[in-house]
């Protein structure tokens, strides 16, 4: 008999779901061309991702929680950024950049879930959740977004150790 999914949840997992919820709200806001809200929701997702990580460290994360966290991160820091980008610039270069970005995000999270490292390898996908809003609020012209997304994609999959700050 399968376990009830709710019985598998720990306290930190509710913060993970809040991360996913705000990532979804960011996608919705991007679709409505409400980019201030979309960027703000991405930033809120970063806060919930940070909180879930802190709580999980103190209460011991579970395999369920680790998988849930990666799925939420893919929504908030993989899918939400590309919808944000696609909603503002629809060029072939943009399509290529956003496609490479999401694929590298998937690879980044798969590596994280399958390799047990003390440090991160490659830039954590969560970093996108504050870099992309920063470039938006800095009023960087959207014509530069594809180049930034290409750079962020490469940084996520580089085999370089990145120290954990928290």
N, C-alpha and C positions, 0 to 999 in steps of 0.2 A: 504494500500500500504506500502511495506517495505521501510525502509530508505536505502539509498545508504551507504554502509559500509564506504566509504571514507568521507562522510559528518559527520560521527560519530567520526572521529579521531580528537584528540587534538595534540598540538605540542609534548607533552611528548610521545605520542604513536609512533612517528617516531623513537625515541630512543629505545623504546621497540622492534620495528621491527628490528632495527639494532642489538640488543641483540640476537634476534632469528636468524638473518642472520649469525652472527658470530658463534653461536652455531651450525648451519647447516654446516658452513665451517669447524668447528672443527670435526664434524662427518665425513665429506668427507675426511679431512686430515688423520684421524685415519684409514679410510678404505684403504687409499693409503700408510699406514705405515709411514706417515710423522708426527711423534709424536711431534717434536719441534713446528711445525705449529699448530697442534691440541691443544697443551697446550697453545700456544700463543693466539689462537682464543678464547679459554675459558676465558683467562684473559681479552681480549678485551670485551667479553660479560659482564663480571663483571663491567667494566667501563661504558658501556652503560646502564646496569641495575641501577647502582648508579645514573647516570645522569637522567635517566627517573624518578627515585624516587624523586630526588631533584626538578625537574621541576614540577612533578605532585603535590607535596606538596604546591608549590607556586601558581599553577594555578588550584588547586582543581581537584582531580582525579574523573573520572566518573566510573560507574559500567563497562562500556565497556572497559575502560583503565585498570581497576583492573583485569578483566578476561583475557584481552590480555597479561598483564604482567605475569600472572601465566602460560599461555600457552607458552610464550617465555621462561620463567624460566624452564619449564619442558624440553624444547628442549636443552637449554644451560647448565643447571646444573643438569639435570636428565638423558636425553638420551645421550648427548655428553660424559659425564663421563663413562657411561657403554659401549659405543662403543669404547672409548679410552681403557678401561680395557679389554674388550673382544678381541680387536685387538692385545693385547699383551700376554694374558694368557688364554688359553682355557682348563680349568680343571673343574671338577665337583664342586669343592669348589668355583672357580671363578664364574661359572654359578649361583650357589646358592647365592653368595654374591651380584652379580650384579642384580639378580632378586629381592632380598630383598631390595636392594638399590633403585631401580626404584619404587617399590611398596610403600616404605616409603616416597619417594619424592612426589608421587601422594597424599598420605594421608596427608602429611605436607601441601601441597598447598591447598587441599580441606579444611582442618581445618582453614588455614589462611583466605580463602575466605568466610568462613561461620561464623566465630567468630570475633567479633569486640573487639580487645584488643589493649591497648596502647603499650604494649610490645609484642615481639614475644613469642610464646610458642614453645619450641624446637628450635634447631639450624636452622636458615634460610637456605633454599636450595641454595641460592647464595653462601654461604660459600664454597660449593663444587667447585665452579668455580675458587677459588684460592688455596684451599688445594691440590687438585689433581695435578694441574701444579707444585706446590711447591714440592710435593713428586717426581714428574717426574724429574724436574730439579735438585733435590738433589741426583739423581741417585739411589734412593731406588730400590732394586731388586724387579722385578715384582711378585715374589713369595709371597711378603707381601701385595700386592694390595687387595686380597680378604678380609683379616683381616681389613685393613683400611676402605674398603667399608662397611663392617659389622658395624664397629664403627660409621662411618658417618651416616649410615641408622638409627641406634638406636638414635643417637643424634638428628636427624631431628624429631623424633616422641616422644621423652621424654616430659612429661608434666611439663617442667621446664621453668619458665619465663626467657627470654633473653632480656636484655636492648637493645634498638635501639641506635646505635652509631651515626647515621646521621639523 
